[in-house]
Amino acid sequence: MQASSYHTPVLLEETLSFLIKSKCGVYVDATLGGGGHAEVILRQLEQEGRLIGLDADEDAVAFATSRLTGYQDRLIVRKSNFREFKTVVSECGAEGIEGVLFDLGVSSYQLDEPAKGFSFRLDSPLDMRLDRTQVLSAREVVNEYDERRLSEILWKYGEEQQARSLARAIVSARSIRTLESGKDLVRVVEGLVGDRFLIKTLARVFQAIRIEVNSELENLKIGLSEAIDVLNPGGRLVVISYHSLEDRIVKETMKAAAATSDTSLSKFLPPATLQPRLRILTKKFVGPKDSEIRTNPRARSAKLRAAEKI
Ligand SMILES: C[S@@+](CC[C@H](N)C(=O)[O-])C[C@H]1O[C@@H](n2cnc3c(N)ncnc32)[C@H](O)[C@@H]1O
């Protein structure tokens, strides 16, 4: 498969300009995907520069490894979740990191590959696991979670106004027959929501289930916090998010790490505890230019935020 049909990397120039300050040292691409960002990072780095590439999806690991064979001596690829960030980075022998990139969500390949079950536009099994070795899949969430839990997920992770009635409709449909495919779920939503709101509702329902299956928000919090810990002073953190729940976590995490701790506690805490750990480089997020959205419509919701370790 061509690299361009696997995934087109977004905000490429913007990512490089925030991420790379020193052309030597070790960088981490925590969401390797098709290796698009990784390739341009490696091209920018000098011979002494190294890149560690991580992805939870073995297809991404295999594709990016083969795409980047020319950089073998400067690249380490690991199938891993970014919730294990610190452990994996230390297993790779890296002591301090110059820059970390998180390009969140899923790749175009993952969305378009029917077997993965991420898209409501394809007739796919209810799966949605990034990591195929994981036990929990969309099939269990949809068929085994009780109505209250389903409703909570649709509300919390999909910000879906009709969470309760949708959860009730799912439970009623599955009492007649197990929901096996994405289309089975689409039919339940169609039974409740008019044509005008159908696509947006389906997008929210599928997003919510995907977030639950992959514990996306919890993993993001852990990954960001561990990445901040391992960055060298002056090292850069760049995060590209694609929906408001992710972006909120990125914004709040950076803000908290950039804040001086509560001064009312200053007499009880040692001075080191009161120091900010990050300097925010993007006061407002950076989004794609119109020209990028025209050539790659999937970039339209991208929001890039960057910070520097103090
Ligand atoms: C948008 S794609 C990255 C595309 C990549 N930047 C490129 O240029 O091809 C996001 C990737 O992150 C991976 N991913 C998402 N959440 C992850 C997590 N918690 N741990 C590891 N990888 C994750 C997905 O499997 C997917 O391959």
The ligand as a MOL file (V3000), in Angstrom:
LIG
                    3D

  0  0  0     0  0            999 V3000
M  V30 BEGIN CTAB
M  V30 COUNTS 27 29 0 0 0
M  V30 BEGIN ATOM
M  V30 1 C -3.7810 9.8320 13.5280 0
M  V30 2 S -2.9060 8.3600 13.5650 0 CHG=1
M  V30 3 C -1.2270 8.8760 13.4960 0
M  V30 4 C -0.7710 9.1280 12.0970 0
M  V30 5 C 0.7040 9.4280 11.9970 0
M  V30 6 N 1.0580 10.6450 12.6600 0
M  V30 7 C 1.1370 9.4640 10.5490 0
M  V30 8 O 1.7360 10.4640 10.1300 0
M  V30 9 O 0.8820 8.5020 9.8210 0 CHG=-1
M  V30 10 C -3.0320 7.8890 15.2420 0
M  V30 11 C -2.2920 6.6050 15.5860 0
M  V30 12 O -2.1920 6.5570 16.9970 0
M  V30 13 C -2.4110 5.2500 17.4320 0
M  V30 14 N -2.9010 5.3250 18.8060 0
M  V30 15 C -4.0430 5.8890 19.2550 0
M  V30 16 N -4.1300 5.7770 20.5880 0
M  V30 17 C -3.0030 5.1390 20.9910 0
M  V30 18 C -2.4950 4.7520 22.2690 0
M  V30 19 N -3.1850 4.9560 23.3960 0
M  V30 20 N -1.2910 4.1490 22.3090 0
M  V30 21 C -0.5770 3.9160 21.1740 0
M  V30 22 N -1.0180 4.2590 19.9380 0
M  V30 23 C -2.2080 4.8700 19.8630 0
M  V30 24 C -3.4130 4.6830 16.4620 0
M  V30 25 O -3.3250 3.2730 16.4210 0
M  V30 26 C -3.0080 5.3560 15.1410 0
M  V30 27 O -2.1590 4.5350 14.3970 0
M  V30 END ATOM
M  V30 BEGIN BOND
M  V30 1 1 1 2
M  V30 2 1 2 3
M  V30 3 1 2 10
M  V30 4 1 3 4
M  V30 5 1 4 5
M  V30 6 1 5 6
M  V30 7 1 5 7
M  V30 8 2 7 8
M  V30 9 1 7 9
M  V30 10 1 10 11
M  V30 11 1 11 12
M  V30 12 1 11 26
M  V30 13 1 12 13
M  V30 14 1 13 14
M  V30 15 1 13 24
M  V30 16 1 14 15
M  V30 17 1 14 23
M  V30 18 2 15 16
M  V30 19 1 16 17
M  V30 20 1 17 18
M  V30 21 2 17 23
M  V30 22 1 18 19
M  V30 23 2 18 20
M  V30 24 1 20 21
M  V30 25 2 21 22
M  V30 26 1 22 23
M  V30 27 1 24 25
M  V30 28 1 24 26
M  V30 29 1 26 27
M  V30 END BOND
M  V30 END CTAB
M  END
